[in-house]
Amino acid sequence: MVDYASIVQKVKQRYGVRVRRWRSSMSGKAWYVVGPGGRVTNWIESPRPKTPISLALFLHEVGHHVIGFGAYRRRCEEEFVVWMWALNEMWRYGVEPDEKVNRRVELSMRYAVGKALRRGIKTLPQSLMPFAPQAA
């Protein structure tokens, strides 16, 4: 059996992330606050990890801090890299991403790529092509 609480503690400590609140929904948010003297506090909100999907969402939000906001010019590319980081962390902690996790990644990436296309992205990175809507 997976000890999700232990994984949460290790990840929070390793990456210096604080949980603002645990969400009851399967959604999340990541942001940071620059305080006095330039001190940065990394915050997230996510569901409390109890299953592979809630762990994936938690790690995804932490991943935004690890990868770095604005590290990628295209938001959809950042989302892809963050999802790949989260999946790799799951494997590292011995948690196999199940079908719900894979489906969530797929839907999230389709949404991000679709949004970029609607907003007029000029070029789509090759790694994101599988998520582009297919022409009828």
Summary of the structure (lengths in Angstrom):
residues: 136
radius of gyration: 15.6
end to end distance: 45.1
largest distance: 54.9
contacts: 382
relative contact order: 0.13
helix: 55%
strand: 15%
